[in-house]
Amino acid sequence: MLALSAEGTLPKVDYAIFADTGWEPKAVYDHLDRLEREIAGPAGIPIFRVSSGNIRNDALDPDHRFASMPLHILNKDGRPGMTRRQCTGEYKIKPIKKKVRELLGHPYPARIPKGVFVEQWVGISTDEFHRAKDSDVKYMRNRHPLITDMNWSRSDCLRYLTSRGLADTPKSSCLGCPFHGNAQWRHIRDTSPSEWTDVVEFDAAIRQGNARANASGNQLLGQAFLHRSRVPLSDAPIDHVTAAEWAARQHQLGDETPDVEETEHGVADGCSPWACRGEVEPVQGDFGLTS
């Protein structure tokens, strides 16, 4: 959408906002720098980078209130589970709403007057039109140009990016996102040893849950893992596994067999604030951003 706006195919936007969790892959930050340098800057479109903190550091800090990641859990009775996903709301949606309030000239706790709003573009293609929803606050009105203006599918988007020399656009999601598929874990391991060491160390560090919960006496009744197999990431079966093998493993865990495509590649989207994997609950917190 930024490139389409910069070239005039779509109307020129006033601003672009990137919500930084503090733990994106280096490739994402490099790509953002390139977009700013080659596309947004020449078109006169400012890119704001907003943040609520560093999700990795916060998870390991016993003094920090932590919005939980969707970690894969192995309960004491051997049954699998998953922790609540609060990270999208805290580290993506919340800082974006805070910045939007500032741009409107009504930062919290000021009340935003009736009729004052931004038009917010959300990059959802026709493949996932069911995710195209209205905003939960009146000062942000969602628009979905890839659907309403372009009628583009994901394939159309990929063809366009390739034509613009942006075929290597990486997915935006935390380096240690539990929704990664095996292909993403392998890519980290095989192309970036330092990032692989980072996620393996983090996986080991969160085995008993986040540090704040443990410090307050709310220990996890089981073990937490980044990989859906619920074994340490350093030992997880991230190399090619057949569908039959996956079915057998999941049967042994007493879980339903996951979609093999998702197991290998993860969910197609990166962690967009407005189209994350699963529904996003309204976020209420220090800034009263849903009011």
N, C-alpha and C positions, 0 to 999 in steps of 0.2 A: 504493500500500500504506500509506503514511503517513496519508493521509486516511481510508482505510477503518479503520485502527487507531484513529485519533483519534476517530472517530464511534462506535466500538464494533461495527462490522460484523465486523471481525476483532479478535482479542485485542489488548490494549494492549501495545505493544512497550516495552522499557526504554530503548532508545536508537536514534537514527538516525545514520548516519555518511556524510558526504560527502567523497569523496577529491578534493582540489583540485589540478589540475595547474599552477595558477598562470596558465593561459592560456585560460580559458573565455570565451565571449562575455559581454558585460555583461548581456545578457538573462538568462543562466543565474544569475548572481550576484543579480540583482534578484529573480528567481523564488524562489531559495533564501531570500532575506530575507523574502519574502512568506509562504512556507510556514512559516518559523520564527515569524513574527509572528502569522499568522492561524490556523494549524492545529496545529503542534507545540507552541508555547508554551502556548496555552490548554488543551491536553490534558495538559500536564506531561511532554512527551516531549523530552528534550534532543537537540539536533542537534550532533554533533561534526564540525568541519571539520579534516581531517587532510591532511598534505602531505609529499611527499618533495623539494619544491623547485619551481622554476619551469622548466617544460620548454623554454620559448622561450629564456630566458637561459642555461640549461645547454647547449643545443645550440650556442650562439655563444661559449661560454666555453672557451678552450683549456686551462684548468687544471682543468676539471671532467670527471669520468668521465660519459659520456653514454650513456643507454639509447636505442638508435636508434629513430627514427620510421620508419614504412613509406613511405619516399620513393619516388617514381617515378623510375627510372633510365633514362637513355639511354646505352648503352655506346658505346665508341669505334667499334665496328664497326656501329653503327646499330641494334643489337638492344635492345629494351626489357627492363627488369627492375624489381625492387623490392627495397629493403633490408629486413632483418629487422625485425619489429615486437617491440620490447622495452618500449615505453613504457607499455603497459597494466600489465604486471607491476610495473615500477619506480614509476610515479606513481599507480597506482590500488590494486592488490592489496597491495603491500608496506606502505604506510602504514595500510591498513585492518587488516591482520593485526597490525601493531605496536600499534594502538589496542586491538584485541580482547584481546591479551595483557595490556595494562595494566588493562582492565576486569575481567579474570579474576583480577587480583592477582598475575600471574606474568610480569612484563616480562622480555625477554631480558636475560641468558642463563639465567634461571631455567627449570627444567624444569616443564612443566605436568603435574600429577598425572593419572593415569588416571581417567577418568570426569568430569573437569572440562571443560566445553565451553559454547559459546554456540549457540543456535539462530539461524541467520542466514537472513533472508528475502531471496529473490532474485526480482526482478520480471520473470519470464518468463511470457508468456501462452501460451494453447493453440496459437497459430499456430507457435510455435517450441519445442514441448515437447522436441525433440531436444537443446536446449541445457540442459535441466534436469539437472544432474549433481551428484554428491556432491562435497564439499570434498576438497581434497588434504591436509588436516591434520585430526587427530582432535579438536582443540579448537574446530573450527567445523563444525557440522552444518547443511547447507543444507536449506531448506524453500522451497517454491514455492507460496505461497498463491493466486496468481492462477489456478493450475491446479488444485490440490488442494481449495481451499476455495470458490473463486468460479466455476471453469470458464469463465473469461473469455478472449475473444479480444482482439486489439488494438482492434477496433471497439467492443467492450464497454467497454474502458478509456477510449477517447476519448469515448464517450457519457457515461460517469460523470464524467469531468473536466469536460465541458461543463456538466453539471448542477450541478457544484460551483463554477462560475465560473472554471474553470482550463483553459479550452479553448486558451489561448495558451501552454500549457506548452512550453518550448523543449527541443530536444535538448541533452543534455550531451555535448559533445565539444570538443576543443581548437579554438581559433579557426582555426588553420591545419592542421587534420587533412587528410592526403592522401586520406582516404576520402570527403570531401565530394563531393556531386554538383553539377552545374552550378547547380541551383536554390539550393543553399546558398551557393555562391560569389556568385551574383547578389544574393542577399538581403544579404550583407555589403556588397557594392559599393554597392547602391542605398539601403541604410538606415543605414549607419554608415561614413561616409567615413574616420574616423580608424582604425577597425578594418581597413578595406580597405587603407589605406596601410601599416598594421602588417604584414598578411600578405604584401603585395607586397614589402615590404622584407625580410621574413624569407625569402621564396622566393628572392630574389636572393642573400641572404647564405649560403644553404646549397647553392649551385650545385655546389660542389666537395665537399660532404659536411659533417659536423660538424667544429667547430673543433678538438676534442681530437685526432681522428684526423689531421687535417692537420698539427697541431703536432708529433705524434709520428712523422711521416713515412709515415703510412698513407693517402696521398691516394686519393681515389676515382678509379677508372679509368673515367671517364665524367662525366656531369653528373646532378645531382639536381634534382627539381622537385616542387612540391606538386600540380600538376594532372596528371591522367592523360594528357593529350595530350603531355606532356613538352616543353612550351614555357613560357617565362616566364609567370607568372600574369597579369601585366599585359597579355599578348597572347593568353592562352588563349581558346579558343572557348567561353566560358561562356554566351553567348546561345543562343537556340533553334537546335538542329542536328537535322536529320532523321536517321532511322535509316540511310538510304542514305548520307548524307554521313559519318556515323560509321563505317560499314562500310568506305567507301573510304579514310578516313584511317587506320584501323587496319590495313587491308591494306597500305597504303604503308609502315607501320612494321613490317610483318612480324609483327604480333601478332594474336591471335584477336579477333574482334569482341566487345566487352563487351556485357553486357545493357543495353539502352537505358534501361530504367527506372532501373537503378542509376547509369548515367551521368548522368541528369538529377537524380535525387533522392538519390543516395547510398544506402547500405544503411539499411534502415528504422530500426534501433536507433541510439540515441546510443551513446556509448562507455561502456557499463556495465562495471564491473570484471569481472562474471561472465558477460557476454553480449556481449563485444566482437565486432567483425567478424573472424571467424576464430578458431581455437582459441588459448587462452591457455596458454602453457607454465608449469610450476611455477617459482616465483621463489625463488631462493636468493641471499642477499646478506649484508649487514652484520648482519642481525638473526636469521639462522638461522630464518626464518619458515616453512620447510617441514618443519622437524624436530619 
